Amino acid sequence: MPIKTHEIKSGIVALFDPAVLLGDSRMYAGILNHVRAGFRKGPFVCIMERDGRSAWLHLTTRAQANYPRLFIQDKWRSHGGYSWLSKPQYIADGRAVFCGDNETFEIASASEWPYQHGRPTVSKEGVSAILAEARNFPEYYEAAMMHLAGCRVA
Protein backbone atom coordinates (compact mmCIF):
# COMPACT_ATOMS: atom_id res chain seq x y z
CA MET A 1 0.00 0.00 0.00
CA PRO A 2 1.64 3.29 -1.06
CA ILE A 3 2.45 5.72 1.71
CA LYS A 4 0.08 8.66 1.97
CA THR A 5 1.31 12.17 2.65
CA HIS A 6 -0.48 12.29 6.02
CA GLU A 7 1.48 9.17 7.15
CA ILE A 8 4.89 10.73 6.55
CA LYS A 9 6.73 11.42 9.79
CA SER A 10 10.15 10.90 11.28
CA GLY A 11 10.98 7.19 11.66
CA ILE A 12 8.51 5.82 9.11
CA VAL A 13 9.89 3.45 6.46
CA ALA A 14 8.61 3.25 2.88
CA LEU A 15 9.70 1.59 -0.36
CA PHE A 16 10.54 4.11 -3.09
CA ASP A 17 11.54 3.99 -6.72
CA PRO A 18 14.61 6.27 -6.89
CA ALA A 19 13.98 6.89 -10.61
CA VAL A 20 10.77 8.70 -9.65
CA LEU A 21 12.56 10.69 -6.95
CA LEU A 22 15.49 11.61 -9.20
CA GLY A 23 13.07 12.44 -12.01
CA ASP A 24 11.60 15.31 -9.97
CA SER A 25 13.68 18.44 -10.65
CA ARG A 26 12.60 19.86 -7.26
CA MET A 27 14.14 16.89 -5.39
CA TYR A 28 17.42 17.36 -3.54
CA ALA A 29 19.35 14.08 -3.43
CA GLY A 30 22.62 14.86 -1.66
CA ILE A 31 25.62 13.37 -3.41
CA LEU A 32 23.27 11.89 -6.00
CA ASN A 33 22.67 15.40 -7.32
CA HIS A 34 26.17 14.93 -8.77
CA VAL A 35 26.35 11.16 -9.27
CA ARG A 36 22.73 10.17 -10.10
CA ALA A 37 23.42 6.44 -9.93
CA GLY A 38 23.74 3.54 -7.55
CA PHE A 39 20.39 3.42 -5.78
CA ARG A 40 17.95 0.61 -6.37
CA LYS A 41 14.28 0.53 -5.57
CA GLY A 42 13.98 -0.24 -1.89
CA PRO A 43 13.33 0.95 1.64
CA PHE A 44 13.99 4.48 2.85
CA VAL A 45 13.61 5.90 6.36
CA CYS A 46 12.20 9.37 6.99
CA ILE A 47 14.57 11.38 9.15
CA MET A 48 12.56 14.60 9.23
CA GLU A 49 9.23 16.03 8.09
CA ARG A 50 8.19 19.67 8.00
CA ASP A 51 5.43 21.63 6.25
CA GLY A 52 4.67 19.07 3.53
CA ARG A 53 8.31 18.28 2.82
CA SER A 54 10.48 15.46 4.15
CA ALA A 55 14.02 14.08 4.19
CA TRP A 56 14.82 10.38 3.70
CA LEU A 57 17.82 8.04 3.62
CA HIS A 58 18.08 4.78 1.70
CA LEU A 59 18.42 1.50 3.62
CA THR A 60 20.29 -1.66 2.66
CA THR A 61 20.87 -5.11 4.14
CA ARG A 62 24.52 -5.12 3.05
CA ALA A 63 27.45 -4.06 5.17
CA GLN A 64 30.48 -2.72 3.35
CA ALA A 65 34.04 -3.15 4.59
CA ASN A 66 35.50 -0.18 2.68
CA TYR A 67 32.66 2.20 3.59
CA PRO A 68 31.33 1.85 7.14
CA ARG A 69 27.55 2.00 7.28
CA LEU A 70 25.40 2.80 10.28
CA PHE A 71 23.74 -0.38 11.52
CA ILE A 72 20.06 0.05 12.38
CA GLN A 73 19.97 -1.80 15.69
CA ASP A 74 17.26 -4.40 16.28
CA LYS A 75 15.91 -2.45 19.26
CA TRP A 76 15.27 0.55 16.99
CA ARG A 77 13.11 -1.42 14.52
CA SER A 78 9.43 -2.27 14.89
CA HIS A 79 6.44 -3.44 12.87
CA GLY A 80 6.97 -4.48 9.27
CA GLY A 81 7.66 -7.98 8.05
CA TYR A 82 10.14 -10.76 8.62
CA SER A 83 12.92 -9.24 6.46
CA TRP A 84 12.74 -5.89 8.21
CA LEU A 85 12.89 -7.40 11.67
CA SER A 86 15.29 -10.30 11.06
CA LYS A 87 17.84 -9.14 8.46
CA PRO A 88 20.55 -6.60 9.25
CA GLN A 89 19.62 -3.08 8.12
CA TYR A 90 22.06 -0.24 7.40
CA ILE A 91 21.98 3.32 6.12
CA ALA A 92 23.27 2.97 2.55
CA ASP A 93 24.99 6.37 2.36
CA GLY A 94 24.61 9.25 4.81
CA ARG A 95 25.52 11.69 2.02
CA ALA A 96 22.46 10.81 -0.05
CA VAL A 97 19.65 12.60 1.79
CA PHE A 98 16.59 12.70 -0.44
CA CYS A 99 14.60 15.83 0.37
CA GLY A 100 11.47 17.08 -1.35
CA ASP A 101 7.71 17.40 -1.40
CA ASN A 102 5.74 14.66 0.34
CA GLU A 103 3.59 14.24 -2.78
CA THR A 104 6.67 13.10 -4.72
CA PHE A 105 7.43 10.48 -2.08
CA GLU A 106 3.83 9.26 -2.24
CA ILE A 107 4.10 8.87 -6.03
CA ALA A 108 7.49 7.10 -5.69
CA SER A 109 5.88 4.50 -3.40
CA ALA A 110 3.18 3.55 -5.93
CA SER A 111 4.36 -0.08 -6.25
CA GLU A 112 4.70 -0.62 -2.50
CA TRP A 113 2.80 -3.61 -1.15
CA PRO A 114 0.60 -3.75 1.97
CA TYR A 115 2.27 -4.62 5.27
CA GLN A 116 0.77 -7.52 7.25
CA HIS A 117 2.21 -6.32 10.57
CA GLY A 118 2.07 -2.56 10.10
CA ARG A 119 4.40 -0.22 8.31
CA PRO A 120 8.06 -0.61 9.39
CA THR A 121 9.34 2.09 11.72
CA VAL A 122 12.54 3.24 13.39
CA SER A 123 12.37 4.51 16.99
CA LYS A 124 13.22 8.08 18.03
CA GLU A 125 16.53 6.79 19.41
CA GLY A 126 17.30 5.21 16.03
CA VAL A 127 16.36 8.37 14.12
CA SER A 128 18.67 10.37 16.42
CA ALA A 129 21.54 8.01 15.54
CA ILE A 130 20.69 8.28 11.83
CA LEU A 131 20.65 12.09 12.03
CA ALA A 132 24.06 11.99 13.72
CA GLU A 133 25.31 9.82 10.83
CA ALA A 134 23.93 12.28 8.26
CA ARG A 135 25.57 15.20 10.12
CA ASN A 136 28.94 13.50 9.53
CA PHE A 137 28.57 14.87 5.98
CA PRO A 138 27.80 18.56 6.70
CA GLU A 139 27.92 19.71 3.07
CA TYR A 140 25.04 17.40 2.15
CA TYR A 141 23.16 17.49 5.45
CA GLU A 142 23.05 21.30 5.65
CA ALA A 143 21.94 21.57 2.01
CA ALA A 144 19.17 19.03 2.66
CA MET A 145 17.99 20.97 5.71
CA MET A 146 17.91 24.20 3.67
CA HIS A 147 15.87 22.39 1.04
CA LEU A 148 13.54 21.05 3.72
CA ALA A 149 13.02 24.63 4.91
CA GLY A 150 11.95 25.57 1.37
CA CYS A 151 15.17 27.09 0.11
CA ARG A 152 16.22 26.00 -3.39
CA VAL A 153 19.54 24.12 -3.34
CA ALA A 154 21.60 23.79 -6.51
Residue pairs with C-beta under 8 A, 6 or more apart in sequence:
1 112
1 113
1 114
1 115
2 106
2 109
2 110
2 111
2 112
3 12
3 14
3 105
3 106
3 109
3 112
3 119
4 106
5 52
5 102
5 103
5 105
5 106
7 119
8 14
8 46
8 49
8 54
8 102
8 105
8 106
9 46
9 49
10 46
10 47
10 48
10 49
10 124
10 127
11 45
11 46
11 121
11 122
11 123
11 124
11 126
11 127
12 45
12 46
12 119
12 120
12 121
13 43
13 44
13 45
13 46
13 59
13 80
13 84
13 119
13 120
13 121
13 122
14 43
14 44
14 46
14 56
14 105
14 109
14 112
14 119
15 41
15 42
15 43
15 44
15 109
15 111
15 112
15 113
16 41
16 42
16 43
16 44
16 56
16 98
16 105
16 108
16 109
17 41
17 108
17 109
17 110
17 111
18 32
18 39
18 40
18 41
18 58
18 98
18 108
19 41
20 104
20 107
20 108
20 110
21 27
21 29
21 98
21 100
21 104
21 105
21 108
22 29
22 32
22 36
24 100
24 101
24 104
26 100
26 101
26 104
27 98
27 99
27 100
27 104
28 97
28 98
28 99
28 100
28 143
28 144
28 147
28 153
29 36
29 96
29 97
29 98
29 99
30 93
30 95
30 96
30 97
30 98
30 137
30 140
30 143
30 144
31 93
31 95
31 96
31 137
31 140
32 38
32 39
32 96
32 98
39 58
39 92
39 96
41 111
42 58
42 59
42 60
43 58
43 59
43 84
43 89
43 120
44 56
44 57
44 58
44 59
44 98
45 56
45 57
45 59
45 72
45 91
45 122
45 127
45 130
46 54
46 55
46 56
47 55
47 56
47 57
47 97
47 127
47 130
47 131
47 134
48 54
48 55
48 131
48 145
48 148
49 55
49 102
50 148
50 149
51 150
52 101
52 102
52 103
53 99
53 100
53 101
53 102
53 147
53 148
53 150
54 99
54 100
54 102
54 105
54 148
55 97
55 98
55 99
55 144
55 145
55 147
55 148
56 97
56 98
56 99
56 105
57 91
57 92
57 93
57 94
57 96
57 97
57 98
57 130
57 134
58 91
58 92
58 93
58 96
58 98
59 72
59 89
59 90
59 91
59 92
60 69
60 89
60 90
60 91
60 92
61 83
61 87
61 88
61 89
61 90
62 90
63 69
63 71
63 88
63 90
67 93
69 90
69 91
69 92
69 93
70 90
70 91
70 94
70 129
70 130
70 133
71 88
71 89
71 90
72 88
72 89
72 90
72 91
72 122
72 126
72 130
73 126
73 129
74 85
75 123
75 125
76 122
76 123
76 125
76 126
76 129
77 84
77 85
77 89
77 120
77 121
77 122
77 123
77 126
78 85
78 118
78 120
78 121
78 123
79 115
79 117
79 118
79 119
79 120
79 121
80 115
80 117
80 118
80 119
80 120
80 121
81 115
81 116
81 117
81 120
84 120
91 130
91 133
94 133
94 134
94 136
94 137
94 140
94 141
95 137
95 140
96 140
97 134
97 140
97 141
97 144
99 144
99 147
99 148
100 147
122 130
134 140
134 141
134 144
135 141
143 153
144 153
146 153
147 153
